[in-house]
Amino acid sequence: MAGLRRWIDPVVWLLLVVALASAAWSAYRWVQVRAINRVILDGVGDLPVRMAEPRVRYAAGWQAERALRHTEAVQLYIDAQAIDDPSRSAQAWFAVGNVYFKVGIAESREYEEKVGTLFENAQFDLARDAYRSALRIEPNLAGARYNLELLERLSPARHMQGWLRNTDPIMLVPERHHGWTSMQDDRKRGLP
């Protein structure tokens, strides 16, 4: 029994030391995350070098988008693209497309209220390009595919034209026989 107790005491102390080290590391990371969140919430401009990892840039872009600082959000999303992780790059392009899409819709509504005609602005073209970039990186990104098709359907300049999908699943080509998007049977189309 004394031999067993001789082995149990060091194991208990070792587990206690490991638990304290783990708690200290978690507290240190928590303080770092709070500092990063504080910088993001205050509006970043330029993040310090230690906070420049893609996840932090993406979070800062999301916060800037919520605060309606669209130019800053686009720049942060573009900076958030990680070369080593293509799925993050696709998500960043998808977010860029969403920002341009929202801005384009707002500008079109303002113009329509003032002038009364349909208006297609450059924001829609930028959104198309961003969604296509996301789909080139990750072809199964359902949100980007859905938003690209939604953009084509809601686009004022293309509302009266028909669109038929060609062999390239990202590009759309016009067809003038009807006014809506013709869609192939494609398992990658739209939301799952």
GIFENDA-V161422 format. One record per residue. N is the residue number from 1. NEAR is the number of other ideal C-beta (glycine too) atoms within 12 Angstrom. Layout:
BEGIN
N/NEAR, N/NEAR
END
This chain:
BEGIN
1/7, 2/8, 3/8, 4/10, 5/11, 6/11, 7/13, 8/14, 9/14, 10/13, 11/14, 12/14, 13/13, 14/14, 15/14, 16/14, 17/14, 18/14, 19/14, 20/14, 21/14, 22/14, 23/14, 24/14, 25/14, 26/14, 27/14, 28/14, 29/14, 30/14, 31/14, 32/19, 33/18, 34/14, 35/19, 36/26, 37/20, 38/18, 39/24, 40/32, 41/17, 42/15, 43/20, 44/29, 45/15, 46/15, 47/32, 48/18, 49/8, 50/11, 51/24, 52/20, 53/22, 54/28, 55/24, 56/29, 57/36, 58/34, 59/30, 60/41, 61/38, 62/29, 63/28, 64/31, 65/30, 66/19, 67/19, 68/15, 69/22, 70/28, 71/21, 72/27, 73/35, 74/33, 75/25, 76/37, 77/38, 78/27, 79/31, 80/34, 81/32, 82/24, 83/12, 84/10, 85/18, 86/21, 87/21, 88/27, 89/31, 90/33, 91/32, 92/40, 93/41, 94/37, 95/44, 96/41, 97/41, 98/34, 99/36, 100/36, 101/37, 102/27, 103/29, 104/32, 105/26, 106/20, 107/25, 108/29, 109/20, 110/16, 111/19, 112/17, 113/12, 114/11, 115/13, 116/10, 117/13, 118/18, 119/24, 120/27, 121/24, 122/16, 123/33, 124/35, 125/22, 126/29, 127/39, 128/35, 129/24, 130/40, 131/40, 132/32, 133/31, 134/37, 135/33, 136/24, 137/26, 138/26, 139/24, 140/23, 141/36, 142/23, 143/25, 144/42, 145/34, 146/27, 147/36, 148/43, 149/33, 150/24, 151/37, 152/38, 153/24, 154/25, 155/33, 156/25, 157/22, 158/26, 159/22, 160/17, 161/23, 162/21, 163/31, 164/21, 165/25, 166/15, 167/11, 168/15, 169/23, 170/30, 171/19, 172/32, 173/18, 174/21, 175/17, 176/13, 177/12, 178/14, 179/17, 180/20, 181/28, 182/24, 183/22, 184/18, 185/9, 186/19, 187/14, 188/23, 189/27, 190/22, 191/15, 192/11
END
